[in-house]
Amino acid sequence: MSNNNVYMSDTPISAIPGVESFVVAPDGLGASLRISIARPSTHAMGATVGAASVIYVTDADYSFGTVVEAARMGCYAGELGPAVVVGIGYAEERGDYAFVGRRRGLDFYRGPRRSLDIPGFGALELGGADTFLTALLDVVVPEVNRRLPETAGARRILFGMSAGGHFAAHVLTQRPDAFQGYAMLSPALVDFPPAPGDEHMVDVVRALPAGAIPTGTAVFLSAGAREEEPGEALAAASIISNAYRMRAALAAHGVSTELALFDDETHTSVLGVAVTRALRFLVPSQGAPASQVAGAPRD
């Protein structure tokens, strides 16, 4: 014990209680991933619950804490089902977004690999989504399964915002069997640099053959109502327009969807409310009527 009532411990303490973190270095990725696992809370009455869902969160350096706390509070209050939250971040990130701000374009946007000069950011590398997907499915998911054998058979859900939403859409089109639920929060459904009216990822979904997306898949889409206003940083990406187009394209494949547009929110400010609504749709309370349950358990 030190002076001034400050207690010191040799045991590492997570900023969020009950979070386990470790680092993996997938072959060919060129970066190490910091994986964080947050187990669900107990119900308000004190009964321990198992996890009915495992939520994989891209952009964990931005949003892991937001998703964990919303999921735990919702479960504690009985409004959400229990879920393990797995954050996928970068070991090299130090909290100033200097690393992740440049890396996410490479990992989240579909190919081809390319370099794009963005004023204020310099040259950014894009187009490595397939490599990141391989790392996710061949390294991250198996390691989470090994550490959490009690989640065998749980529904897997993928959360992605902005570029992460592009990645979620890419996963749905390339490996539609990998996850049973998707949250595409303010998704950039275009290839950069975009032009107004582009709808690249929507076209990919439209072109999928009938039956390509498994029965029971559920997708939540959202955007801030100000995201296409003149002067907004990503107005040219047509985020709101493409969210509506994507919902229609998914519905044509029989996918259960919800789309939420949040008044007076921007691309940045909308994260918190979008997360809570996505959880309500994708991780409903175990007592929710069957008609309110998005998706279906895995076989």
C-alpha positions in Angstrom: 0.0 0.0 0.0 1.3 3.5 -0.8 0.5 6.8 0.8 -2.6 8.9 0.3 -4.9 5.9 0.3 -3.7 4.8 -3.1 -3.5 1.0 -3.3 -1.0 -0.6 -5.6 -1.3 -4.1 -7.1 1.1 -6.2 -9.1 -1.9 -7.8 -10.8 -2.9 -6.1 -14.1 -6.3 -4.4 -13.7 -8.5 -3.9 -16.8 -10.1 -0.5 -17.2 -13.4 -2.4 -17.7 -13.9 -5.1 -15.0 -14.1 -8.6 -16.2 -12.3 -8.1 -19.5 -9.6 -10.6 -20.7 -7.2 -9.3 -23.4 -4.5 -11.0 -25.4 -2.6 -10.4 -28.6 -2.5 -12.5 -31.8 -0.3 -12.0 -34.9 -2.0 -13.6 -37.9 0.2 -14.7 -40.7 0.3 -12.2 -43.6 -1.7 -9.4 -41.9 1.3 -7.2 -41.1 -0.1 -6.1 -37.7 -0.8 -7.7 -34.4 -4.4 -7.7 -33.1 -5.4 -7.0 -29.5 -8.4 -9.2 -28.7 -10.5 -8.3 -25.7 -13.3 -10.5 -24.3 -16.0 -9.2 -22.0 -18.3 -11.8 -20.5 -22.0 -10.9 -19.9 -23.3 -9.4 -16.7 -25.7 -11.1 -14.3 -29.4 -10.3 -14.3 -30.6 -7.7 -11.8 -31.9 -10.5 -9.6 -28.3 -11.9 -9.4 -28.7 -15.1 -11.5 -25.6 -15.9 -13.6 -26.4 -16.3 -17.2 -24.7 -18.0 -20.1 -24.0 -16.3 -23.5 -26.6 -16.8 -26.2 -24.6 -14.6 -28.6 -21.0 -13.7 -29.2 -20.6 -10.2 -30.7 -17.4 -9.5 -32.6 -16.6 -5.8 -32.7 -14.4 -4.3 -35.4 -12.9 -0.9 -34.5 -12.5 -2.0 -30.9 -10.1 0.9 -30.4 -13.0 3.2 -31.0 -16.1 1.3 -29.8 -15.4 -1.7 -27.6 -16.2 0.0 -24.3 -19.4 1.4 -25.7 -20.7 -2.0 -26.9 -19.6 -3.8 -23.7 -21.3 -1.4 -21.3 -24.5 -1.2 -23.4 -24.7 -5.0 -23.7 -24.1 -5.5 -20.0 -26.5 -2.9 -18.8 -29.2 -4.1 -21.2 -28.7 -7.7 -19.9 -28.7 -6.6 -16.3 -32.0 -4.8 -16.8 -33.5 -7.7 -18.6 -33.9 -5.8 -21.8 -31.2 -7.8 -23.8 -30.1 -11.3 -23.9 -26.7 -12.3 -22.6 -23.8 -11.8 -24.9 -20.0 -12.1 -24.9 -18.4 -9.1 -26.6 -15.1 -9.7 -28.4 -13.2 -6.6 -29.4 -10.8 -6.6 -32.3 -8.3 -3.9 -32.0 -4.6 -3.3 -32.7 -1.7 -4.0 -30.4 0.2 -1.1 -31.9 -2.6 1.5 -31.1 -1.7 3.7 -28.1 -5.0 5.6 -27.6 -4.5 8.6 -30.0 -5.9 6.8 -33.1 -2.6 7.4 -34.9 -2.2 3.7 -35.8 -5.9 2.6 -36.2 -6.8 5.7 -38.2 -4.5 4.7 -41.0 -4.7 0.9 -40.6 -8.5 0.4 -40.8 -8.8 1.5 -44.4 -6.4 -1.3 -45.4 -8.2 -4.0 -43.3 -11.8 -3.0 -43.8 -12.2 -2.1 -47.5 -12.4 -4.8 -50.2 -9.8 -5.2 -52.9 -8.0 -4.4 -55.1 -5.2 -3.1 -53.0 -4.6 0.5 -53.8 -3.2 3.7 -52.4 -5.4 6.8 -52.0 -4.1 10.3 -51.2 -6.5 12.1 -48.8 -5.9 15.7 -47.9 -4.9 16.0 -44.3 -4.1 12.3 -44.0 -1.7 11.7 -46.8 -1.5 8.4 -48.6 -3.7 5.7 -47.2 -3.6 2.0 -48.2 -6.9 0.3 -48.9 -8.2 -3.0 -50.1 -7.0 -5.7 -47.7 -10.4 -6.9 -46.4 -9.9 -10.5 -47.6 -6.7 -10.8 -45.6 -8.3 -9.4 -42.5 -11.3 -11.7 -43.0 -8.9 -14.7 -43.1 -7.3 -13.5 -39.8 -10.7 -13.1 -38.2 -12.1 -16.5 -39.2 -8.9 -18.6 -39.0 -7.2 -17.1 -36.0 -9.5 -14.9 -33.9 -12.7 -16.9 -33.9 -10.9 -20.3 -33.2 -9.0 -18.7 -30.3 -12.1 -17.2 -28.8 -13.8 -20.6 -29.1 -10.9 -22.3 -27.4 -11.0 -19.8 -24.5 -14.8 -19.9 -24.2 -15.9 -23.5 -24.9 -19.2 -22.6 -23.1 -20.2 -20.5 -26.1 -20.3 -23.4 -28.5 -23.4 -23.1 -30.7 -24.0 -19.4 -29.7 -25.0 -17.0 -32.5 -22.1 -15.0 -33.9 -22.8 -11.3 -34.6 -20.4 -8.9 -36.4 -20.5 -5.2 -35.5 -18.9 -2.6 -37.8 -19.1 1.2 -38.1 -18.3 3.3 -41.2 -15.3 1.4 -42.8 -16.2 -1.4 -40.4 -19.7 -1.4 -41.8 -18.1 -1.8 -45.3 -16.2 -4.8 -43.9 -19.4 -6.3 -42.4 -21.1 -6.1 -45.8 -18.1 -7.6 -47.4 -18.1 -10.6 -45.0 -21.9 -11.1 -45.6 -21.2 -11.3 -49.4 -18.1 -13.5 -49.2 -18.8 -15.7 -46.2 -22.5 -15.4 -45.5 -22.3 -18.5 -43.3 -19.7 -17.0 -40.9 -22.1 -14.9 -38.8 -25.8 -15.0 -38.1 -26.2 -11.3 -37.4 -24.6 -8.1 -38.6 -24.7 -4.5 -37.4 -23.7 -2.1 -40.1 -23.6 1.3 -38.3 -23.3 4.3 -40.7 -21.7 1.9 -43.2 -19.5 3.2 -46.0 -21.0 0.9 -48.7 -18.9 2.4 -51.5 -15.3 2.0 -52.7 -13.2 5.1 -52.0 -12.9 7.6 -53.4 -16.7 7.7 -53.7 -18.9 9.7 -56.0 -22.5 10.7 -55.0 -24.8 7.9 -56.1 -22.3 5.1 -55.9 -23.7 1.9 -54.4 -21.0 -0.7 -54.8 -21.7 -3.1 -51.9 -25.4 -2.9 -52.6 -24.8 -4.1 -56.1 -22.8 -7.0 -54.8 -25.7 -8.1 -52.6 -28.2 -7.7 -55.4 -26.0 -10.0 -57.5 -25.9 -12.8 -55.0 -27.7 -15.9 -56.2 -31.0 -16.9 -54.5 -30.3 -18.8 -51.3 -26.8 -17.5 -50.9 -27.6 -15.9 -47.5 -28.6 -18.5 -44.9 -32.1 -18.4 -43.5 -32.3 -16.7 -40.2 -29.6 -14.1 -41.0 -30.4 -10.7 -39.5 -28.9 -7.3 -40.4 -29.3 -4.0 -38.5 -28.5 -0.8 -40.5 -28.4 2.8 -39.1 -27.2 6.3 -39.9 -27.2 9.8 -38.4 -29.7 12.0 -40.1 -27.1 14.7 -40.8 -24.6 12.4 -42.6 -25.4 13.5 -46.1 -25.7 17.2 -45.4 -23.4 19.5 -47.4 -20.1 19.9 -45.6 -20.2 16.6 -43.7 -17.0 14.7 -44.2 -18.5 11.6 -45.7 -21.5 13.2 -47.5 -20.2 11.8 -50.9 -20.4 8.2 -49.5 -24.2 8.4 -49.6 -24.4 6.6 -46.3 -28.1 7.2 -45.7 -29.2 6.5 -49.2 -27.2 3.3 -49.4 -28.5 2.1 -46.1 -32.0 2.2 -47.5 -30.8 0.5 -50.7 -29.0 -2.2 -48.8 -32.1 -2.9 -46.7 -34.2 -3.4 -49.9 -31.5 -5.6 -51.4 -31.3 -7.8 -48.3 -35.0 -8.0 -48.0 -35.1 -9.5 -51.6 -33.0 -12.3 -50.2 -35.3 -12.9 -47.3 -33.0 -11.3 -44.7 -34.6 -9.9 -41.5 -33.6 -6.3 -41.3 -34.1 -3.1 -39.3 -33.0 0.4 -40.3 -32.8 3.3 -37.9 -32.1 6.9 -38.8 -31.3 9.1 -35.8 -32.3 12.8 -35.8 -29.6 15.5 -35.5 -26.7 13.0 -35.3 -23.6 13.1 -37.4 -21.3 10.3 -38.6 -19.3 10.7 -35.3 -22.0 11.4 -32.7 -24.4 8.6 -33.7 -22.3 5.7 -32.3 -23.8 5.4 -28.8 -27.5 5.4 -29.8 -26.8 3.2 -32.8 -25.1 0.6 -30.7 -28.0 0.4 -28.2 -30.6 0.0 -31.0 -28.5 -2.6 -32.8 -28.2 -4.7 -29.6 -32.0 -4.5 -29.1 -32.6 -5.9 -32.5 -29.8 -8.5 -32.7 -29.6 -9.6 -29.0 -33.2 -9.5 -27.7 -34.2 -10.6 -24.2 -34.6 -14.3 -23.7 -38.2 -13.6 -22.8 -38.9 -11.6 -26.0 -41.7 -13.0 -28.2 -40.5 -15.1 -31.1 -41.7 -12.5 -33.5 -39.2 -10.0 -32.0 -36.2 -12.3 -32.2 -33.9 -11.4 -35.2 -32.2 -14.4 -36.8 -32.1 -17.9 -35.5 -29.7 -20.1 -33.5 -27.0 -21.9 -35.3 -27.5 -25.6 -36.3 
